[in-house]
Amino acid sequence: MSTNNTEIADTNKTSGWSEFWSKEDWWAVWLGLGIVILAYVFYLSGSSISWIAVAPAKWSNFSQLATQLSTTGIRYLALLAALLILFTIVIKFIGQKPKEFIPAFIFIFILSAIIYILGNWDQASHYNLEPPLVALVIGLLISNVIGLPRWLDAGFRVEFYIKLGIVLLGATLPFTLIIWAGPVAILQASIVSLVTFFVIFFTARKLGLDHRLAAVLGAGGAVCGVSASIAVGGAVRAKKEDPPIAITLVVLWAIIFIFALPLISRVLELPTGVAGAWIGTSEFADAAGLAAAQSYGGLAGGHIAGTADQALASYTLIKVIGRDIWIGIWSFVLALVAVTVWERNETNSKVQAAQIWWRFPKFVFGFLIASILTTLIVHGNSLADYNKLVKPALIAPITSLRTWAFTFSFLSIGLTTRFRELANAGIKPFIAFTAGVLVNVVLGYILSVIVFGHYWSTIVTH
């Protein structure tokens, strides 16, 4: 595993004004908010940044794909050039070597583009080929079966890509969506996030695991698996091997649930809206959950009540809106606890108030500010207007760039994770995380089917 990219401990702490241009966290904020503001300027002018925020269209055969690429190829090159320039500037400012980063990032981009295009094959959802998840699996296979030269690790900036992606995620989650989601969705998602976190955390502590690893495992199960594991790992200054342990467990259970949850829902003949809510409550990764919800939605009709849109709507309300907003909350709370309690107990020294600021994950500010900006932009729009007008011109291009960032990150995670290095973690993290899995699934079923079943079975999708 690359210590250059997954090292959570900040051995080169910066202070003063230099922090604003010498830390990855702040650069993720500047770039993320810059993209959002640029997108808004284009939106106000009646245009969009969609040309450069290229995303592959659906395709069914290689002839169709070739035709599509012949017209959009220049856009992929433009995006590569733009990202390469921006990221190289970041690499220079944070003290890394651009000449090592540039060829490595080109490799990452090309592989990510192939994965992104594969994810838009019209049969991709049938085989659960969601780009970020596929990127993670391919990265793990390459790293652990084929192997890559270590000099390529310079481009595998796991934390930077995920932080940028999280800031862009904030732009696609305006607070207005929380209102539209309704109190039921937010309440259910919050109950799940809190209960799952504490079950995993205290089980891990009972097993003798470190506070930081317990926090990373808990966040991975409570929120958005991979993103939360990395975000909280940085917030509490976990060991470099802690996030990969959580990520491996997240991926393991996410893949199992892609198949298990739709199958069980089908046996129980759950309405599509109810099943989507259960999947949103129980899944650990957005991409995996989306694939599961889509596959179950395709069964609508006959013995399965509801529509395909209801499965996706209820899943999105619970997972993508309700649970993902907890990334910032957990990062803030756990950073505060780590500085004021855990480290104080370990060193028996008084905590300096400034340390709370220096240690707080700054990309969380970016997430919140991006969400506020989008909220102000969409203010006054109904949900119908948002879906018809705002989403295609403003939100969709940002979502596309977010998918690129997450794909870069998930691929980098896979390419820098060596299973043999995780073996030393033992069985205890698996036991703690699995305890959360069991509680998650049962609690999710009770809330989705028994407590709020009527709400989810009649969820409105327009």
C-alpha positions as CSV (number, residue, x, y, z in Angstrom):
1,M,0.0,0.0,0.0
2,S,1.3,3.4,-0.9
3,T,2.3,5.4,2.2
4,N,2.4,8.4,-0.1
5,N,-1.3,8.3,-0.7
6,T,-3.0,6.5,2.1
7,E,-0.9,7.8,5.0
8,I,-3.5,9.4,7.3
9,A,-1.1,10.7,9.9
10,D,-0.2,14.3,8.9
11,T,3.6,14.3,9.5
12,N,4.0,17.7,7.8
13,K,1.6,19.9,9.7
14,T,1.3,23.4,8.4
15,S,0.0,26.3,10.3
16,G,-0.8,29.9,9.5
17,W,-2.0,31.2,6.1
18,S,0.2,28.7,4.2
19,E,-2.3,26.0,5.2
20,F,-4.7,27.4,2.6
21,W,-2.5,26.5,-0.3
22,S,-0.4,23.7,1.0
23,K,-2.9,21.1,2.2
24,E,-5.0,18.7,0.1
25,D,-8.1,19.4,2.1
26,W,-8.2,23.1,1.1
27,W,-7.4,22.4,-2.5
28,A,-10.3,20.0,-2.6
29,V,-12.5,22.8,-1.3
30,W,-11.1,25.4,-3.8
31,L,-11.4,23.2,-6.8
32,G,-14.8,21.8,-5.8
33,L,-16.3,25.2,-5.1
34,G,-14.7,26.6,-8.2
35,I,-16.4,24.0,-10.3
36,V,-19.8,24.7,-8.6
37,I,-19.5,28.5,-9.1
38,L,-18.4,28.0,-12.8
39,A,-21.3,25.7,-13.3
40,Y,-23.7,28.3,-11.8
41,V,-22.3,31.1,-14.0
42,F,-22.9,29.0,-17.1
43,Y,-26.3,28.0,-15.8
44,L,-27.3,31.7,-15.3
45,S,-26.2,32.5,-18.9
46,G,-28.5,29.8,-20.2
47,S,-25.7,27.4,-20.9
48,S,-24.0,24.5,-19.1
49,I,-20.5,23.0,-18.4
50,S,-21.8,19.7,-19.7
51,W,-19.5,19.9,-22.7
52,I,-16.4,19.4,-20.7
53,A,-18.1,17.5,-17.9
54,V,-18.4,14.6,-20.3
55,A,-20.2,11.5,-19.4
56,P,-20.7,8.5,-21.7
57,A,-24.2,7.9,-23.1
58,K,-25.9,4.6,-23.0
59,W,-24.8,2.1,-25.7
60,S,-25.8,-1.4,-26.7
61,N,-23.1,-2.6,-29.2
62,F,-19.5,-1.7,-30.2
63,S,-20.7,0.0,-33.4
64,Q,-22.9,2.3,-31.5
65,L,-20.0,3.0,-29.0
66,A,-17.6,3.7,-31.8
67,T,-20.0,6.3,-33.3
68,Q,-20.4,7.9,-29.9
69,L,-16.7,8.1,-29.2
70,S,-16.0,9.6,-32.6
71,T,-18.1,12.6,-31.7
72,T,-17.2,12.9,-28.0
73,G,-13.5,11.9,-28.1
74,I,-12.4,15.5,-28.1
75,R,-14.4,16.2,-25.0
76,Y,-12.6,13.4,-23.1
77,L,-9.3,14.8,-24.2
78,A,-10.4,18.3,-23.1
79,L,-11.4,17.0,-19.7
80,L,-8.1,15.1,-19.3
81,A,-6.2,18.3,-20.2
82,A,-8.2,20.4,-17.8
83,L,-7.9,18.0,-14.9
84,L,-4.2,17.4,-15.6
85,I,-3.4,21.1,-15.4
86,L,-5.5,21.7,-12.3
87,F,-4.3,18.6,-10.4
88,T,-0.6,19.2,-11.4
89,I,-0.9,22.7,-9.9
90,V,-2.2,21.1,-6.7
91,I,0.6,18.5,-6.6
92,K,3.2,21.3,-7.0
93,F,1.7,23.3,-4.1
94,I,1.5,20.4,-1.7
95,G,5.1,19.6,-2.3
96,Q,4.9,16.5,-4.6
97,K,6.7,16.0,-7.9
98,P,4.6,16.8,-11.0
99,K,6.8,14.7,-13.3
100,E,5.9,11.6,-11.3
101,F,2.2,12.5,-11.1
102,I,1.5,13.3,-14.7
103,P,2.1,9.9,-16.3
104,A,0.4,8.2,-13.4
105,F,-2.7,10.3,-13.6
106,I,-2.9,9.8,-17.4
107,F,-3.0,6.1,-16.7
108,I,-5.7,6.6,-14.0
109,F,-7.8,8.7,-16.4
110,I,-7.6,6.3,-19.3
111,L,-8.5,3.3,-17.1
112,S,-11.3,5.3,-15.4
113,A,-12.7,6.4,-18.8
114,I,-12.9,2.7,-19.9
115,I,-14.7,1.8,-16.6
116,Y,-17.1,4.8,-16.9
117,I,-18.0,3.8,-20.5
118,L,-18.4,0.2,-19.5
119,G,-20.8,1.3,-16.8
120,N,-23.1,2.9,-19.4
121,W,-23.5,-0.3,-21.4
122,D,-27.2,-0.9,-21.6
123,Q,-26.7,-4.3,-19.8
124,A,-24.4,-2.9,-17.1
125,S,-27.2,-2.6,-14.5
126,H,-28.1,-6.2,-15.1
127,Y,-24.6,-7.2,-14.2
128,N,-24.2,-4.6,-11.5
129,L,-21.4,-2.8,-13.3
130,E,-21.6,0.6,-11.5
131,P,-18.4,2.6,-12.4
132,P,-17.0,3.3,-8.9
133,L,-17.6,-0.3,-7.7
134,V,-16.1,-1.7,-10.9
135,A,-13.1,0.6,-10.5
136,L,-12.5,-0.7,-7.0
137,V,-12.7,-4.3,-8.1
138,I,-10.5,-3.8,-11.1
139,G,-8.0,-1.9,-9.0
140,L,-7.9,-4.7,-6.5
141,L,-7.4,-7.3,-9.2
142,I,-4.5,-5.4,-10.9
143,S,-2.8,-4.7,-7.6
144,N,-3.0,-8.2,-6.1
145,V,-2.8,-10.4,-9.2
146,I,-0.8,-8.4,-11.8
147,G,1.0,-5.8,-9.9
148,L,2.2,-2.3,-11.0
149,P,5.5,-0.4,-10.7
150,R,5.6,1.6,-7.5
151,W,6.4,4.8,-9.3
152,L,2.8,4.9,-10.6
153,D,1.6,5.4,-7.0
154,A,2.3,9.1,-7.4
155,G,-1.0,9.4,-9.3
156,F,-3.1,7.4,-6.9
157,R,-4.1,10.3,-4.7
158,V,-6.9,8.5,-2.9
159,E,-7.7,11.1,-0.3
160,F,-7.5,14.1,-2.7
161,Y,-9.9,12.5,-5.2
162,I,-12.4,11.4,-2.6
163,K,-12.3,14.8,-0.8
164,L,-13.0,16.6,-4.2
165,G,-15.8,14.1,-4.9
166,I,-17.3,14.8,-1.4
167,V,-17.3,18.5,-2.0
168,L,-19.0,18.0,-5.4
169,L,-21.4,15.6,-3.6
170,G,-22.5,18.5,-1.4
171,A,-23.4,20.5,-4.6
172,T,-25.8,17.7,-5.7
173,L,-27.5,17.6,-2.2
174,P,-29.1,20.9,-1.7
175,F,-30.8,21.3,1.7
176,T,-34.0,21.7,-0.3
177,L,-33.8,18.0,-1.1
178,I,-33.9,17.3,2.6
179,I,-37.3,19.1,2.8
180,W,-38.5,17.3,-0.3
181,A,-37.3,14.0,1.1
182,G,-39.7,14.5,4.1
183,P,-39.3,13.8,7.8
184,V,-39.8,10.1,7.4
185,A,-36.7,9.6,5.1
186,I,-34.5,11.8,7.3
187,L,-35.7,10.2,10.5
188,Q,-35.2,6.7,9.2
189,A,-31.7,7.5,7.8
190,S,-30.7,9.2,11.0
191,I,-31.8,6.3,13.2
192,V,-29.8,3.9,11.0
193,S,-26.7,6.0,10.9
194,L,-26.6,6.5,14.7
195,V,-27.5,2.9,15.7
196,T,-25.2,1.2,13.2
197,F,-22.2,3.5,14.1
198,F,-22.5,2.9,17.9
199,V,-23.0,-0.9,17.4
200,I,-19.9,-1.2,15.4
201,F,-17.8,1.2,17.5
202,F,-18.6,-0.3,20.8
203,T,-18.3,-3.9,19.5
204,A,-14.9,-3.0,18.2
205,R,-13.8,-1.4,21.5
206,K,-15.1,-4.5,23.4
207,L,-12.8,-6.6,21.1
208,G,-9.9,-4.4,22.1
209,L,-9.5,-2.4,18.8
210,D,-8.2,1.1,18.8
211,H,-10.6,4.1,19.1
212,R,-9.6,5.3,15.6
213,L,-10.1,2.0,13.8
214,A,-13.4,1.5,15.6
215,A,-14.5,5.0,14.4
216,V,-13.5,4.3,10.8
217,L,-15.3,0.9,10.9
218,G,-18.4,2.6,12.4
219,A,-18.5,5.3,9.8
220,G,-18.0,2.9,7.0
221,G,-21.1,1.0,8.1
222,A,-23.2,4.0,9.1
223,V,-22.9,6.3,6.2
224,C,-21.4,5.9,2.7
225,G,-18.9,3.1,3.1
226,V,-15.8,4.0,1.2
227,S,-16.2,7.8,1.3
228,A,-17.0,7.9,5.0
229,S,-14.1,5.5,5.9
230,I,-11.6,7.8,4.2
231,A,-13.2,11.0,5.5
232,V,-13.3,9.9,9.1
233,G,-9.9,8.2,8.9
234,G,-8.5,11.7,8.1
235,A,-10.6,13.4,10.7
236,V,-9.3,11.2,13.6
237,R,-5.8,10.7,12.2
238,A,-6.2,6.9,11.9
239,K,-3.3,4.6,11.0
240,K,-2.7,4.2,7.3
241,E,-4.0,0.7,7.2
242,D,-7.3,1.5,9.0
243,P,-9.3,2.9,6.1
244,P,-8.4,0.0,3.7
245,I,-9.5,-2.5,6.4
246,A,-12.9,-0.8,6.6
247,I,-13.1,-0.4,2.8
248,T,-12.4,-4.1,2.2
249,L,-15.3,-5.0,4.6
250,V,-17.6,-2.5,3.0
251,V,-16.9,-3.9,-0.5
252,L,-17.3,-7.5,0.7
253,W,-20.8,-6.8,2.2
254,A,-21.8,-4.4,-0.5
255,I,-21.2,-7.1,-3.2
256,I,-23.1,-9.7,-1.1
257,F,-26.1,-7.4,-0.7
258,I,-26.3,-6.5,-4.4
259,F,-27.6,-10.0,-4.9
260,A,-29.1,-10.9,-1.5
261,L,-31.3,-7.9,-0.8
262,P,-33.2,-8.0,-4.1
263,L,-33.5,-11.8,-3.8
264,I,-35.0,-11.7,-0.3
265,S,-37.2,-8.7,-1.2
266,R,-38.6,-10.8,-4.2
267,V,-39.2,-13.8,-1.9
268,L,-41.1,-11.6,0.5
269,E,-42.9,-9.8,-2.4
270,L,-42.1,-6.4,-1.0
271,P,-43.5,-3.4,-2.9
272,T,-40.7,-1.7,-4.9
273,G,-40.8,1.5,-2.8
274,V,-40.5,-0.5,0.4
275,A,-37.6,-2.7,-1.0
276,G,-35.8,0.5,-2.2
277,A,-36.0,1.9,1.3
278,W,-34.7,-1.3,2.8
279,I,-31.8,-1.4,0.3
280,G,-31.0,2.2,1.1
281,T,-31.0,1.5,4.8
282,S,-28.9,-1.7,4.5
283,E,-26.4,-1.2,1.7
284,F,-23.0,0.4,2.5
285,A,-22.0,1.8,-0.9
286,D,-24.0,4.1,-3.2
287,A,-23.0,2.4,-6.4
288,A,-23.8,-1.1,-5.1
289,G,-27.1,0.0,-3.6
290,L,-28.2,1.8,-6.8
291,A,-27.5,-1.4,-8.7
292,A,-29.6,-3.4,-6.2
293,A,-32.5,-0.9,-6.3
294,Q,-32.4,-0.8,-10.1
295,S,-32.5,-4.6,-10.4
296,Y,-35.4,-4.9,-8.0
297,G,-37.3,-2.1,-9.7
298,G,-37.1,-4.0,-12.9
299,L,-39.3,-6.7,-11.3
300,A,-42.3,-4.3,-10.9
301,G,-45.6,-5.7,-12.1
302,G,-47.3,-9.0,-11.4
303,H,-46.6,-10.2,-7.9
304,I,-44.4,-7.1,-7.1
305,A,-46.4,-4.0,-6.5
306,G,-45.2,-0.5,-7.4
307,T,-43.0,0.9,-10.1
308,A,-39.3,0.9,-11.0
309,D,-39.2,4.6,-10.2
310,Q,-40.4,4.0,-6.7
311,A,-37.6,1.7,-5.9
312,L,-35.0,4.3,-7.1
313,A,-36.8,7.2,-5.4
314,S,-37.0,5.5,-1.9
315,Y,-33.4,4.3,-2.2
316,T,-32.2,7.8,-3.2
317,L,-34.1,9.4,-0.3
318,I,-32.7,7.1,2.3
319,K,-29.1,6.4,1.1
320,V,-28.0,9.2,-1.2
321,I,-29.7,12.1,0.7
322,G,-30.5,10.8,4.2
323,R,-27.4,8.8,5.1
324,D,-24.7,10.6,3.0
325,I,-25.3,13.9,4.7
326,W,-23.9,12.2,7.8
327,I,-20.4,12.2,6.2
328,G,-19.9,15.8,7.3
329,I,-21.5,15.3,10.7
330,W,-19.5,12.2,11.7
331,S,-16.2,13.8,10.4
332,F,-16.8,16.9,12.5
333,V,-17.9,15.1,15.7
334,L,-15.2,12.5,15.6
335,A,-12.5,15.0,14.8
336,L,-13.6,16.9,17.9
337,V,-13.7,13.8,20.1
338,A,-10.3,12.6,18.8
339,V,-8.6,15.9,19.6
340,T,-10.3,16.7,22.9
341,V,-10.7,13.2,24.4
342,W,-8.6,10.4,22.9
343,E,-5.4,12.3,22.3
344,R,-5.7,14.1,25.6
345,N,-6.0,10.8,27.4
346,E,-3.1,9.4,25.5
347,T,-0.7,12.2,26.1
348,N,-2.0,13.5,29.5
349,S,-1.5,17.0,28.2
350,K,-3.9,19.9,27.7
351,V,-5.4,20.2,24.3
352,Q,-4.7,23.5,22.5
353,A,-7.9,25.0,21.1
354,A,-6.1,25.7,17.8
355,Q,-5.5,22.0,17.3
356,I,-9.2,21.5,16.8
357,W,-9.1,23.9,13.9
358,W,-5.9,22.5,12.3
359,R,-7.1,18.9,12.6
360,F,-10.6,19.4,11.4
361,P,-11.2,18.0,7.9
362,K,-11.6,21.2,5.8
363,F,-13.3,19.4,2.9
364,V,-16.3,19.1,5.1
365,F,-16.6,22.9,4.9
366,G,-16.6,22.5,1.1
367,F,-19.3,19.9,1.3
368,L,-21.5,22.2,3.4
369,I,-20.8,25.4,1.4
370,A,-21.4,23.6,-1.9
371,S,-24.8,22.4,-0.6
372,I,-25.7,25.9,0.6
373,L,-24.8,27.4,-2.8
374,T,-26.9,24.9,-4.6
375,T,-29.7,25.5,-2.1
376,L,-29.7,29.2,-2.9
377,I,-29.6,28.4,-6.6
378,V,-32.6,26.1,-6.5
379,H,-34.6,28.2,-4.0
380,G,-38.1,28.8,-5.3
381,N,-38.1,25.8,-7.6
382,S,-40.6,23.0,-7.1
383,L,-39.4,19.4,-7.1
384,A,-40.8,19.1,-10.6
385,D,-39.0,22.2,-11.8
386,Y,-35.8,21.0,-10.2
387,N,-35.9,17.7,-12.0
388,K,-37.0,19.3,-15.4
389,L,-34.8,22.5,-15.5
390,V,-32.1,22.6,-12.8
391,K,-31.0,19.0,-12.7
392,P,-30.1,18.6,-16.5
393,A,-28.3,21.9,-16.9
394,L,-26.6,22.4,-13.5
395,I,-26.7,19.3,-11.3
396,A,-26.1,16.6,-13.9
397,P,-22.7,18.0,-15.1
398,I,-21.5,18.4,-11.5
399,T,-22.7,14.8,-10.8
400,S,-20.7,13.6,-13.8
401,L,-17.5,15.3,-12.5
402,R,-18.3,13.8,-9.1
403,T,-18.5,10.3,-10.7
404,W,-15.1,10.9,-12.3
405,A,-13.6,11.9,-9.0
406,F,-15.0,8.9,-7.1
407,T,-13.9,6.6,-9.9
408,F,-10.4,8.0,-9.7
409,S,-10.5,7.4,-5.9
410,F,-12.0,4.0,-5.9
411,L,-9.6,2.8,-8.6
412,S,-6.7,4.3,-6.7
413,I,-7.9,2.5,-3.5
414,G,-7.9,-0.8,-5.4
415,L,-4.5,-0.1,-7.0
416,T,-2.8,0.7,-3.6
417,T,-4.5,-2.0,-1.5
418,R,-2.5,-5.3,-1.1
419,F,-4.6,-8.0,0.6
420,R,-1.5,-9.5,2.2
421,E,-0.9,-6.3,4.1
422,L,-4.5,-6.4,5.5
423,A,-4.1,-10.0,6.8
424,N,-2.4,-8.7,9.9
425,A,-5.6,-7.0,11.0
426,G,-7.1,-10.4,12.1
427,I,-10.7,-11.4,12.5
428,K,-11.7,-8.7,15.1
429,P,-12.6,-5.9,12.5
430,F,-14.7,-8.4,10.6
431,I,-16.6,-9.4,13.7
432,A,-17.2,-5.8,14.7
433,F,-18.4,-4.7,11.2
434,T,-20.5,-7.8,10.8
435,A,-22.3,-7.0,14.0
436,G,-23.3,-3.7,12.5
437,V,-24.3,-5.5,9.3
438,L,-26.8,-7.7,11.2
439,V,-28.3,-4.8,13.1
440,N,-28.4,-2.7,10.0
441,V,-30.4,-5.3,8.0
442,V,-32.8,-6.1,10.8
443,L,-33.4,-2.5,11.8
444,G,-33.7,-1.5,8.2
445,Y,-36.4,-4.1,7.6
446,I,-38.4,-3.1,10.7
447,L,-38.3,0.6,9.8
448,S,-38.9,0.1,6.0
449,V,-41.5,-2.6,6.1
450,I,-43.3,-2.4,9.5
451,V,-42.9,1.1,10.9
452,F,-42.9,3.2,7.7
453,G,-44.1,0.6,5.2
454,H,-47.2,2.5,4.1
455,Y,-45.2,5.6,3.4
456,W,-42.6,3.8,1.2
457,S,-45.2,1.7,-0.7
458,T,-47.0,4.9,-1.8
459,I,-43.9,7.1,-2.3
460,V,-44.5,9.8,-5.0
461,T,-41.9,9.9,-7.8
462,H,-42.8,13.1,-9.5
